[in-house]
Amino acid sequence: MAGTKLLLETLRLADGGRVVCEVSAPDGSRAVSVIEASFFEEFIGGPKAEMTPQRQSRIVRENMGYLESEAERLWRQGARELVIR
């Protein structure tokens, strides 16, 4: 069984500062991954700081290993919409 992989070509902004990205799940199917705004707050020092789409994209790319492991952990727990906080 293959691991979970973020499909960066599907990376997009959603409402409320969230980022949505499809993932290739361990069984080969696709699932939706939602990266909550709270995930990005750690990198900007709190909820009030400015977060550009470019910066969010960079943070996602720099943290791919963590995000993929979290998505896989959630998948194994039975979640099919993977919300990363």
C-alpha atoms as one frame of an Amber mdcrd trajectory, in Angstrom:
protein
   0.000   0.000   0.000   1.403   3.381  -1.019   1.542   6.336   1.346  -0.519
   9.496   1.270   0.682  12.181  -1.136  -0.458  15.800  -1.448  -1.388  16.664
  -5.027   0.070  20.157  -5.212  -1.566  20.905  -8.566  -4.900  20.955  -6.688
  -3.710  23.369  -3.971  -6.118  26.313  -3.634  -7.406  28.867  -1.149 -10.790
  28.385   0.455 -12.861  30.649   2.659 -11.698  31.661   6.121  -7.979  31.329
   5.392  -8.159  27.600   4.826  -6.228  25.834   2.092  -7.715  22.885   0.227
  -5.666  20.236  -1.505  -6.524  16.799  -2.815  -4.449  13.875  -1.631  -3.742
  10.519  -3.128  -4.822   8.178  -0.338  -3.027   4.954   0.622  -5.597   2.856
  -1.279  -5.054   4.873  -4.477  -8.250   6.909  -4.212  -8.385  10.685  -3.869
  -9.544  12.512  -0.773  -9.940  16.164   0.139  -7.484  17.651   2.599  -8.324
  20.911   4.345  -5.497  22.775   6.034  -7.090  25.060   8.605  -5.952  28.652
   9.117  -4.840  27.666  12.631  -2.051  25.560  11.067  -0.584  28.693   9.474
  -0.849  30.791  12.659   2.153  28.949  14.082   4.277  30.306  11.228   3.070
  33.910  11.413   2.893  34.423  15.158  -0.875  34.499  15.622  -4.230  34.939
  13.929  -3.915  38.685  13.182  -0.782  38.649  11.014  -1.018  38.952   7.220
  -0.884  35.691   5.260  -0.577  35.894   1.494  -1.460  32.974  -0.795   2.184
  32.815  -1.850   3.322  32.476   1.746   0.706  29.789   2.439   1.881  27.872
  -0.608   5.501  28.117   0.523   4.600  26.909   4.022   2.697  23.943   2.561
   5.630  23.012   0.318   8.141  23.348   3.164   6.012  21.128   5.418   4.989
  18.449   2.918   6.340  15.573   5.007   4.398  16.613   8.088   1.192  17.336
   6.160   1.330  14.018   4.319   1.959  12.090   7.539  -0.961  13.876   9.249
  -3.233  13.158   6.277  -2.224   9.492   6.371  -2.799   9.309  10.143  -6.288
  10.779   9.710  -7.013   8.408   6.804  -6.022   5.399   8.904  -8.387   6.628
  11.639 -11.235   6.464   9.125 -11.555  10.135   8.142 -12.318  10.739   4.470
 -12.204  14.523   4.625  -8.804  15.179   6.106  -8.753  18.334   8.238  -5.307
  19.395   9.402  -5.138  21.984  12.169
